Amino acid sequence: SSWQDLVFPILEQFFWRRIVFDEFHELESFDSQQQNSLQHLRASYRWGLTGTPPVDCSAGVIFMSSLFRVDLPGYLTTTSRSSGAAVDLSTWETDRLVAEGCGRFLDEAARQNTAELPHLRLQEHVIVVHHTMAERALYLGQAHDAPDVSDPEAFQSEASTQALERLLKLCSHFQAAGDNVASAKEECERIGEQKERRLAKARNQVSRCCRVQLLLEALFFSSGRGRAAAGLPRAWRGELGAAEQRISKEGDAGARIAQLAAKVAAEAALEPLQERIEALDGHRPRDERLAGYLLAAPPEGPGSKRGGLAQQWMVLWEGGLGAQELEQLLEGQAKEQAQNLQELLDASKSLDYFRSIITSVVRGDSAEARNCSICFGEDFPLTALAVTPCAHTFCLPCLQEVVAKLGRCSLCNQKLTQKDVRPLAQEIPFAVSAAPLASSASSSSSMSPPPPPLSSSSLGPAVADAPGGSAAASSSSSAPAPSSAASAPAANLGEEEGGLQAQSFGKYGTKLSALVGKLQQLRREDVSAKVILFVQFDDLKRKVATALAEFGIPAVQLHGAVSQRSAVIRDWQHNPTSDAFVLLLSLAQSASGTNLTAASHVVFLHPMLASTPERAVAHELQAIGRARRHGQKKDVVHVWRFVTADTVEQALTQRHQSELWAREQARGLAVQGAAVAASEGL
């Protein structure tokens, strides 16, 4: 009740001369209450320090100005400010007044300087990794359900963002969630079963919702108002009827679903009441109005199953709802069924596509698995084969011609666009070794050709010939054999121990196998070297930590309170006798503000996933800046980027590091040309 009763004064009590927000870009991730508490700190001067200011959009600049108590004009509609939903700030990006205000604020308030480090070279390396057949199938199965990362609306919804996150995780490990399978082959089987369960659940939802509709219709037509409207069109079916017509035109899957819906409705219409009620036991509708009526009924009787709702549905049947209420409930169920049918269509397409991918990619050891449905050609390589969203397989020339002429699948008539014409695998130039450029931002890379097709009996990473077909990284001063780094973990092992090592690699997949090989190589070449390894996602970071521990690579992470985290950093940074070799950090949360000059190697397990390329590049620059700064005792800081070929990682790298990727592609083509010329004796 009084400030005198406080045990310790709060910061809001003081009027400060100057407040400095260090790394203030991280405050953007704070909730609104925390941001407000910082805004309400009073001071004559407010400063902010950051290497990555949020200036890629107007919303970021307005956040920055509000932290400094500067009001910029910006209008939000009533719907965008609705409670319980994320505030829609997209209107600010097209508002000219907002853009001009943000520009004036940056001109007046923002200052920038750059640390000159001409003596400290930055040498970037690209290590291209190629999925095994099973890993490729898992990736393509998820890619079917994820948006295009270059789509402007790819990050507009939480579901789309999560789908892209799962896709990016699959580039590094074959299991996007969990760690309870021993190989990519087992994960293929698990994902197939998961998709089958999703399809079965969607079928059950359609079946139960159909029975609810029949129940409500029977009640409605037994009323006086319903009997009068018996011969009239059922107005509440408008949205459902449109959905049924649209879905029936969605290729083979849509036709099957339309037939299934009609069959379910016909069978349910013949059921006696008691059987229909029993089928609804345990079914809770999504429509809040109907769910409210249902839950308001007395609890189930002693004869009902635990958790069942059969008694409530019977009470609802006998409750005497009015005709108007029934019409509203029927309209709600029609909308719910339209949603159910769309979910069933999505589940069916996803399963069909995954099965086609498994057949073509994983079990493609027979000619029939890779034939074209138009020209009837057989045994096409993956680079000349495509599977459409409707799960039909064509060779690329035939599919390109069909899409250009018809814009539809020639087998099921589903609409297709040029974006649907892409090979199951792309040919990517590779460089066996290359000398670094003679500039402070030089680069070096090593890429390997894709591994040969594997049979269904060998779906794990091929450890003996570079784990999982990954590329070996070449040094700037020397060029080791192409497989030296990648095969390092399995080198000099007896037959029995090598088999155990291969089994362990199968558990972690191609990318982590290549990572372990590279880290072991760096450790052998320089025992005093230290590495910062950046991973964006916590669950993937845990898998990396487990892999490093299993293969005996000393690594530390930041856990616990501030004092504990500081102690880890001090020991890693300043203790010359410390065994810690790798500092495993979060790319999203730990890439800024810390002096880590003990490291001369910075490793990105994957590119940064962010809503804009500018924000992603800024995070990566912050990460590199932990090691490339004043106090670095080495002459060169090496940056190692692991990129899985023909995936979203390649697309992100091409966007974020376009010059580096183009340079490596050109070098790869030159090396390939020289190899071809040598083989032909030219």
C-alpha positions in Angstrom: 0.0 0.0 0.0 3.0 2.3 0.5 6.4 2.5 -1.2 7.9 2.6 2.3 6.8 -1.0 2.8 8.9 -2.3 -0.1 11.8 -4.6 0.9 13.7 -3.5 -2.2 13.1 -0.5 -4.4 11.8 -1.1 -8.0 13.4 0.5 -11.0 10.3 2.5 -11.9 10.8 4.6 -8.7 13.9 6.3 -10.2 14.4 8.9 -12.8 17.6 7.9 -14.5 20.0 10.1 -16.3 20.5 7.5 -19.0 19.1 4.0 -19.7 21.1 1.8 -22.1 19.4 -1.3 -23.7 22.1 -3.6 -24.8 21.2 -6.0 -27.6 17.8 -4.5 -27.6 16.6 -6.4 -30.7 16.1 -9.4 -28.4 13.4 -7.5 -26.5 11.2 -7.9 -29.6 10.6 -11.5 -28.5 9.4 -10.4 -25.0 5.7 -10.4 -24.3 3.8 -7.1 -24.3 3.8 -6.8 -20.5 7.5 -7.1 -20.3 8.0 -4.6 -23.1 5.7 -2.1 -21.4 7.6 -2.3 -18.1 10.8 -1.3 -20.0 9.0 1.5 -21.8 7.8 2.9 -18.5 11.3 3.3 -17.1 12.0 7.0 -16.9 15.2 8.7 -18.0 16.5 11.8 -19.7 18.3 9.8 -22.3 17.5 6.3 -23.7 20.1 4.5 -25.8 20.0 1.1 -27.5 22.9 -1.0 -28.8 22.5 -3.8 -31.3 24.3 -5.3 -34.3 20.9 -6.4 -35.9 18.4 -3.6 -35.6 14.9 -4.6 -36.7 14.8 -2.3 -39.7 13.6 -4.8 -42.3 10.0 -3.8 -41.9 7.9 -0.9 -40.5 6.6 -2.9 -37.6 10.2 -3.5 -36.4 11.0 0.2 -36.6 7.9 1.1 -34.7 8.8 -1.5 -32.0 12.2 0.2 -31.8 10.8 3.7 -31.5 8.2 2.7 -28.9 11.1 1.3 -26.7 12.6 4.8 -26.8 9.3 6.5 -26.1 8.9 8.0 -29.5 5.4 7.7 -31.0 5.2 7.1 -34.7 1.9 7.2 -36.6 0.3 3.8 -37.3 -3.3 2.8 -37.7 -4.6 -0.7 -36.8 -8.1 -1.8 -37.7 -10.5 -3.1 -35.0 -10.3 -6.7 -36.3 -6.5 -6.6 -36.2 -6.6 -5.6 -32.5 -9.1 -8.3 -31.5 -8.2 -10.1 -28.2 -6.9 -13.6 -28.2 -5.3 -13.3 -31.7 -2.0 -12.1 -32.9 -2.1 -8.5 -34.0 -2.0 -8.1 -37.7 0.6 -5.5 -38.6 0.6 -6.0 -42.3 -1.3 -2.8 -43.0 1.8 -0.9 -41.7 3.9 -2.2 -44.5 1.8 -0.6 -47.2 1.0 2.6 -45.4 3.0 5.5 -47.0 2.7 7.7 -43.9 4.0 5.0 -41.7 7.0 4.4 -44.0 7.9 8.0 -44.1 7.6 8.3 -40.3 9.9 5.3 -39.9 12.4 6.7 -42.3 12.5 10.1 -40.5 13.0 8.3 -37.1 15.9 6.3 -38.4 17.5 9.4 -40.0 17.2 11.3 -36.7 17.9 8.6 -34.0 20.0 5.8 -35.6 23.7 5.8 -35.8 25.9 3.0 -37.2 29.6 2.1 -37.1 31.6 -0.9 -38.3 34.4 -2.6 -36.5 37.4 -2.6 -38.9 39.2 -5.9 -38.8 41.5 -6.0 -41.9 44.0 -8.2 -40.1 41.4 -10.9 -39.4 40.3 -12.8 -42.4 36.9 -14.6 -42.7 37.1 -17.8 -44.7 33.7 -19.4 -45.5 33.2 -23.1 -46.4 30.2 -24.8 -47.8 29.7 -28.5 -47.0 27.0 -30.0 -49.2 25.3 -33.1 -47.8 23.2 -35.5 -49.8 20.3 -37.4 -48.2 20.1 -41.2 -48.4 17.1 -42.5 -50.2 15.0 -43.0 -47.0 15.9 -39.5 -45.8 14.9 -38.1 -49.1 11.6 -39.8 -49.0 10.9 -38.4 -45.5 11.9 -34.9 -46.6 9.7 -35.0 -49.7 6.7 -36.3 -47.7 6.9 -33.2 -45.4 7.7 -30.9 -48.3 4.3 -31.8 -49.8 2.6 -30.4 -46.7 4.8 -27.3 -46.2 4.5 -23.9 -48.0 7.2 -22.6 -50.4 9.7 -20.7 -48.3 9.9 -18.0 -51.0 6.1 -17.5 -50.8 5.4 -14.0 -49.2 2.7 -15.7 -47.1 4.9 -18.6 -45.9 5.3 -17.1 -42.5 1.8 -15.5 -42.1 0.3 -18.3 -40.0 1.7 -20.4 -37.1 0.8 -23.6 -39.0 2.9 -22.6 -42.0 5.8 -21.6 -39.9 5.8 -24.8 -38.0 5.6 -26.8 -41.2 8.7 -25.0 -42.5 10.5 -25.7 -39.2 9.7 -29.4 -39.5 11.0 -29.3 -43.0 14.3 -27.6 -42.0 14.8 -30.1 -39.2 14.4 -33.0 -41.6 17.4 -31.6 -43.5 19.5 -32.3 -40.4 17.9 -35.4 -38.9 15.4 -37.8 -40.4 13.0 -37.5 -37.4 11.6 -34.0 -37.1 10.0 -34.6 -33.7 11.1 -37.1 -31.0 14.1 -39.5 -31.0 12.6 -42.9 -30.6 13.6 -44.6 -33.9 16.9 -46.2 -34.8 17.1 -45.4 -38.5 15.6 -43.5 -41.4 14.0 -46.8 -42.6 12.1 -47.2 -39.3 11.1 -43.5 -39.5 9.6 -44.1 -43.0 7.5 -46.9 -41.6 6.5 -44.8 -38.6 5.5 -41.8 -40.7 3.5 -44.0 -43.0 1.6 -45.4 -40.0 1.1 -41.9 -38.7 -0.4 -40.7 -42.0 -2.7 -43.8 -42.1 -3.9 -43.0 -38.5 -4.5 -39.4 -39.6 -6.6 -40.6 -42.5 -8.6 -43.0 -40.3 -9.3 -40.3 -37.8 -10.5 -37.9 -40.6 -12.8 -40.7 -41.9 -14.3 -41.2 -38.5 -14.8 -37.5 -38.1 -16.8 -37.4 -41.3 -18.8 -40.4 -40.4 -19.8 -39.1 -37.0 -20.6 -35.6 -38.2 -22.9 -37.2 -40.8 -24.8 -39.0 -38.1 -25.1 -35.8 -36.1 -26.6 -34.1 -39.1 -29.1 -36.9 -39.6 -30.1 -36.7 -35.9 -30.7 -33.0 -36.0 -32.5 -33.2 -39.3 -34.9 -35.8 -37.9 -35.6 -33.5 -35.0 -36.1 -30.5 -37.2 -38.5 -32.2 -39.7 -40.5 -33.6 -36.8 -41.3 -30.1 -35.7 -44.2 -28.0 -37.2 -41.8 -25.6 -38.9 -39.8 -28.5 -40.3 -42.8 -30.3 -41.7 -43.8 -27.2 -43.5 -40.3 -26.9 -45.1 -40.0 -30.6 -45.9 -40.2 -30.1 -49.7 -37.9 -27.0 -49.8 -34.2 -26.8 -50.4 -32.1 -27.2 -47.2 -30.6 -23.8 -46.8 -28.2 -24.8 -44.1 -26.4 -27.1 -46.6 -25.1 -24.2 -48.7 -21.5 -24.3 -47.6 -21.3 -28.0 -47.4 -22.8 -28.5 -50.9 -20.2 -26.1 -52.3 -17.4 -28.0 -50.5 -18.6 -31.3 -51.8 -18.7 -30.1 -55.4 -15.2 -28.5 -55.1 -13.7 -31.6 -53.5 -15.2 -34.0 -56.1 -13.1 -32.2 -58.7 -9.8 -32.7 -56.8 -8.5 -35.6 -58.8 -8.7 -39.2 -57.8 -8.5 -38.4 -54.1 -11.4 -36.0 -54.3 -13.6 -38.5 -56.3 -12.9 -41.2 -53.6 -13.9 -38.8 -50.8 -17.1 -37.7 -52.6 -18.0 -41.4 -53.0 -17.1 -42.2 -49.4 -19.3 -39.3 -48.1 -22.3 -40.4 -50.1 -21.8 -44.0 -49.0 -21.6 -43.0 -45.3 -24.7 -40.9 -45.6 -26.7 -43.7 -47.2 -25.6 -46.3 -44.6 -26.2 -44.0 -41.7 -29.7 -43.1 -42.9 -30.7 -46.8 -42.6 -29.4 -47.1 -39.0 -31.9 -47.4 -36.1 -31.8 -44.6 -33.6 -30.0 -46.6 -30.9 -27.2 -47.7 -33.2 -26.8 -44.1 -34.4 -26.5 -42.9 -30.8 -24.0 -45.6 -29.9 -21.9 -44.5 -32.9 -21.7 -41.0 -31.4 -20.5 -42.3 -28.0 -17.3 -40.3 -27.4 -17.9 -37.8 -30.2 -17.7 -34.2 -29.2 -18.6 -31.7 -32.0 -16.4 -28.8 -32.7 -19.3 -26.4 -33.0 -19.4 -24.6 -29.7 -23.1 -24.1 -29.7 -23.9 -27.8 -30.1 -21.1 -28.7 -27.7 -22.7 -26.4 -25.1 -26.1 -28.1 -25.5 -24.5 -31.5 -25.2 -22.4 -30.8 -22.1 -25.4 -29.2 -20.4 -27.1 -32.6 -20.5 -26.9 -34.8 -17.4 -23.8 -37.0 -17.1 -23.7 -40.4 -18.6 -25.6 -43.2 -16.8 -24.0 -46.2 -15.1 -24.2 -48.3 -18.2 -22.2 -45.9 -20.4 -18.6 -46.3 -21.2 -16.2 -44.1 -19.2 -15.7 -40.8 -21.1 -18.6 -41.6 -23.5 -21.3 -39.2 -24.5 -24.1 -41.6 -25.6 -26.3 -40.6 -22.7 -25.9 -36.9 -23.5 -26.8 -37.5 -27.1 -29.9 -39.3 -26.1 -30.9 -36.5 -23.7 -30.3 -34.0 -26.6 -32.6 -36.2 -28.8 -35.3 -36.1 -26.2 -34.8 -32.5 -25.1 -37.2 -30.8 -27.4 -35.0 -28.2 -29.1 -36.9 -25.5 -31.0 -36.9 -25.4 -34.8 -34.9 -22.2 -35.0 -32.2 -23.6 -32.7 -32.1 -26.7 -34.8 -31.6 -24.7 -38.0 -28.7 -22.9 -36.4 -27.2 -26.2 -35.2 -27.6 -27.7 -38.6 -25.9 -24.8 -40.3 -23.0 -25.2 -37.8 -22.7 -28.9 -38.5 -22.7 -28.3 -42.3 -19.7 -25.9 -41.8 -18.0 -28.5 -39.6 -18.6 -31.3 -42.1 -17.1 -29.1 -44.9 -14.0 -28.7 -42.8 -14.0 -32.4 -42.1 -14.1 -33.2 -45.8 -11.2 -30.8 -46.5 -9.1 -32.4 -43.7 -10.0 -35.9 -45.1 -8.9 -34.7 -48.6 -5.6 -33.3 -47.2 -4.9 -36.5 -45.3 -5.7 -38.7 -48.3 -3.4 -36.7 -50.6 -0.6 -36.6 -48.1 -0.7 -40.4 -47.7 -1.0 -41.0 -51.4 1.9 -38.8 -52.1 4.1 -40.3 -49.4 3.4 -43.8 -50.7 4.3 -42.7 -54.2 7.5 -41.2 -52.9 8.4 -44.3 -51.0 7.8 -46.4 -54.1 9.8 -44.2 -56.4 12.7 -43.1 -54.2 13.2 -45.8 -51.5 11.9 -49.0 -53.3 13.0 -47.8 -56.7 15.1 -50.9 -57.4 12.6 -52.1 -60.1 12.0 -50.4 -63.4 8.2 -50.3 -62.8 8.7 -48.1 -59.7 10.2 -45.3 -61.9 8.1 -45.3 -65.0 6.2 -42.6 -66.7 2.4 -42.8 -66.9 2.3 -41.0 -70.3 5.2 -42.2 -72.4 5.5 -45.5 -70.5 9.2 -45.1 -70.3 10.8 -47.1 -67.4 13.7 -46.8 -65.0 14.1 -43.0 -65.1 16.7 -41.5 -62.7 15.3 -39.4 -59.9 16.6 -36.3 -61.6 14.3 -37.0 -64.6 11.3 -38.1 -62.5 8.5 -36.1 -60.8 5.6 -37.0 -58.6 2.6 -34.6 -58.8 0.6 -33.5 -55.7 -2.1 -35.9 -56.8 0.5 -38.7 -56.4 1.0 -39.6 -60.1 4.5 -40.3 -61.5 5.7 -38.8 -64.8 9.0 -38.1 -66.5 9.8 -34.4 -66.5 9.5 -33.8 -70.3 6.0 -35.4 -70.4 4.8 -33.5 -67.3 6.1 -30.2 -68.5 4.3 -30.6 -71.8 1.0 -31.7 -70.1 1.1 -28.8 -67.6 1.9 -26.3 -70.4 -0.9 -27.5 -72.7 -3.6 -28.6 -70.2 -2.7 -27.2 -66.8 -4.1 -30.4 -65.4 -3.0 -34.0 -64.6 -3.7 -36.2 -67.6 -4.8 -39.1 -65.3 -7.1 -37.5 -62.7 -7.7 -34.0 -64.2 -6.5 -32.2 -61.0 -5.2 -28.7 -61.6 -1.4 -28.4 -61.9 1.0 -25.4 -62.2 4.6 -25.1 -63.2 5.6 -25.1 -59.5 4.4 -28.7 -59.4 6.9 -29.7 -62.1 10.1 -30.4 -60.2 12.3 -33.5 -60.1 12.6 -35.8 -57.2 16.3 -34.9 -57.0 18.4 -32.3 -58.7 21.9 -32.5 -60.2 24.1 -30.2 -58.2 27.7 -29.3 -59.3 30.3 -30.2 -56.7 33.9 -29.2 -56.1 36.3 -31.8 -54.7 38.7 -29.1 -53.4 39.4 -25.5 -54.0 41.8 -22.9 -52.8 40.4 -19.9 -50.9 40.0 -16.6 -52.5 42.6 -14.0 -51.7 40.3 -11.6 -49.9 39.2 -11.1 -46.3 35.9 -12.9 -47.2 37.4 -15.8 -49.0 35.6 -19.1 -49.4 36.3 -22.8 -49.7 34.0 -25.6 -50.2 33.7 -29.3 -51.0 30.7 -31.0 -52.4 30.2 -34.5 -53.5 27.9 -36.1 -56.0 24.7 -37.7 -54.8 25.2 -41.3 -53.6 24.1 -44.1 -55.9 20.6 -45.4 -55.5 20.1 -47.7 -52.6 18.0 -50.8 -52.4 15.2 -51.2 -49.9 17.5 -53.4 -47.8 20.1 -50.6 -47.3 18.4 -47.4 -46.3 20.8 -46.2 -43.7 23.8 -43.8 -44.2 26.6 -45.4 -46.1 29.4 -44.9 -43.6 32.1 -46.8 -45.5 31.8 -44.4 -48.4 31.3 -41.1 -46.7 28.4 -41.2 -44.2 25.1 -40.8 -46.0 26.8 -39.5 -49.1 28.0 -36.3 -47.4 30.8 -34.2 -48.7 34.2 -33.9 -47.1 35.4 -30.4 -46.3 38.7 -29.2 -47.7 41.2 -27.0 -45.9 42.4 -23.8 -47.4 46.1 -24.8 -47.1 45.8 -28.4 -48.1 43.2 -30.6 -49.9 42.7 -33.9 -48.2 41.0 -36.8 -50.0 37.4 -36.2 -50.7 36.2 -38.8 -48.2 38.7 -38.1 -45.4 36.6 -35.8 -43.3 33.3 -37.6 -43.9 34.6 -41.0 -43.2 36.8 -40.1 -40.3 34.5 -41.5 -37.5 34.7 -44.9 -39.0 38.4 -44.9 -39.8 40.9 -47.5 -38.4 38.2 -49.6 -36.8 38.0 -53.3 -36.6 35.2 -55.1 -38.4 33.0 -55.5 -35.3 33.7 -51.9 -34.0 33.1 -50.4 -37.4 29.8 -52.2 -37.6 28.7 -50.7 -34.3 29.9 -47.3 -35.5 27.8 -47.6 -38.7 24.8 -48.5 -36.6 25.3 -45.4 -34.4 25.5 -43.3 -37.5 22.3 -44.8 -38.8 20.6 -43.5 -35.6 21.8 -39.9 -36.3 21.5 -39.7 -40.0 23.6 -38.1 -42.8 24.0 -34.5 -41.7 25.0 -35.3 -38.1 27.4 -38.0 -39.4 29.1 -35.4 -41.6 29.2 -32.9 -38.7 30.9 -35.4 -36.4 33.5 -36.2 -39.1 34.3 -32.5 -39.7 34.6 -31.8 -35.9 36.9 -34.8 -35.5 39.0 -33.6 -38.4 39.3 -30.1 -36.9 40.3 -31.5 -33.6 43.1 -33.6 -35.2 44.4 -30.8 -37.2 44.6 -28.3 -34.3 44.2 -29.6 -30.7 44.0 -26.0 -29.5 41.1 -25.0 -31.8 37.6 -24.4 -30.4 34.3 -24.4 -32.2 31.0 -22.6 -31.8 28.2 -24.7 -33.2 24.9 -22.9 -33.8 21.5 -24.7 -34.0 18.2 -22.9 -34.2 15.8 -25.4 -32.6 16.0 -26.8 -29.1 14.9 -30.3 -29.9 17.4 -30.6 -32.7 20.1 -29.1 -30.4 19.4 -32.0 -28.0 20.0 -34.5 -30.7 23.2 -32.9 -31.7 24.4 -32.9 -28.1 23.6 -36.6 -27.8 25.5 -37.4 -31.0 28.6 -35.4 -29.9 28.6 -37.1 -26.5 28.2 -40.6 -28.1 31.2 -40.0 -30.4 33.4 -38.6 -27.7 33.4 -34.9 -28.8 33.7 -32.7 -25.7 30.8 -30.1 -25.9 29.2 -27.7 -23.4 25.9 -25.9 -23.5 24.4 -22.9 -21.6 21.9 -24.0 -18.9 20.5 -22.8 -15.7 20.7 -19.4 -14.1 22.8 -16.4 -15.3 25.6 -17.3 -12.9 25.8 -20.9 -14.2 25.8 -19.8 -17.8 28.5 -17.2 -17.1 30.6 -19.8 -15.4 30.4 -22.1 -18.5 31.4 -19.2 -20.8 34.3 -18.1 -18.6 35.7 -21.7 -18.4 35.3 -22.2 -22.2 36.7 -18.8 -23.1 39.6 -18.4 -20.6 40.6 -21.8 -19.2 43.4 -23.2 -21.3 43.2 -26.6 -19.6 39.5 -27.0 -20.3 38.6 -30.1 -22.3 35.5 -28.4 -23.8 36.0 -28.3 -27.6 32.5 -27.3 -28.9 30.2 -24.7 -27.5 26.7 -25.6 -28.6 24.5 -22.5 -28.8 21.0 -21.5 -30.0 21.1 -19.5 -33.2 17.8 -17.9 -32.3 18.6 -16.9 -28.7 22.4 -17.0 -28.1 23.9 -15.4 -31.2 24.5 -12.0 -29.9 26.2 -10.1 -27.1 28.9 -12.6 -26.0 32.6 -12.4 -26.6 33.7 -15.9 -27.7 37.1 -15.2 -29.3 38.5 -18.5 -28.0 36.8 -20.0 -31.1 38.4 -19.9 -34.5 35.6 -22.0 -36.1 31.9 -21.1 -36.4 29.7 -23.9 -37.6 26.1 -23.5 -38.8 24.3 -26.8 -38.8 21.6 -25.3 -41.0 20.7 -21.9 -42.4 18.7 -19.5 -40.2 14.9 -19.7 -40.7 13.3 -16.3 -40.3 10.4 -14.3 -41.7 12.7 -12.2 -43.9 16.1 -12.8 -45.5 17.4 -9.7 -43.9 16.6 -10.9 -40.4 18.1 -14.3 -41.1 21.3 -12.8 -42.4 21.5 -10.5 -39.4 21.3 -13.4 -37.0 24.0 -15.3 -38.8 26.3 -12.2 -38.9 25.7 -11.8 -35.1 26.7 -15.4 -34.7 29.9 -15.0 -36.7 30.7 -11.8 -34.8 31.0 -13.8 -31.5 34.4 -15.0 -32.8 35.4 -12.5 -35.5 36.1 -9.5 -33.3 38.8 -7.7 -31.4 40.6 -10.2 -29.1 40.7 -13.0 -31.6 44.2 -14.5 -31.6 44.0 -16.5 -34.8 44.6 -14.9 -38.2 41.6 -16.6 -39.8 38.1 -17.3 -38.6 36.6 -20.2 -40.5 32.8 -20.4 -41.1 31.4 -23.8 -42.0 27.9 -24.0 -43.5 26.3 -27.4 -43.8 23.7 -27.5 -46.6 21.6 -30.4 -47.6 21.3 -30.5 -51.3 18.0 -29.9 -53.1 16.1 -29.0 -50.0 14.8 -25.8 -48.3 18.4 -25.4 -46.9 19.7 -25.0 -50.4 16.9 -22.5 -51.2 17.7 -20.5 -48.0 21.4 -20.5 -48.7 20.9 -19.3 -52.2 18.8 -16.4 -50.8 21.0 -15.5 -47.9 24.4 -16.2 -49.3 23.8 -15.9 -53.0 27.3 -14.8 -54.0 28.9 -17.6 -52.0 26.6 -20.2 -53.4 27.0 -18.9 -57.0 30.8 -18.9 -56.6 30.8 -22.5 -55.3 28.4 -23.6 -58.1 30.7 -22.1 -60.7 33.7 -23.8 -59.1 31.9 -27.1 -59.0 31.0 -26.8 -62.7 34.7 -26.1 -63.5 35.8 -29.1 -61.5 33.2 -31.3 -63.2 34.3 -30.1 -66.6 38.0 -30.8 -65.9 37.1 -34.3 -64.6 35.1 -35.0 -67.8 37.9 -33.7 -70.0 40.4 -35.9 -68.1 38.3 -39.0 -68.5 37.9 -38.4 -72.2 41.7 -37.9 -72.6 41.3 -34.3 -73.8 
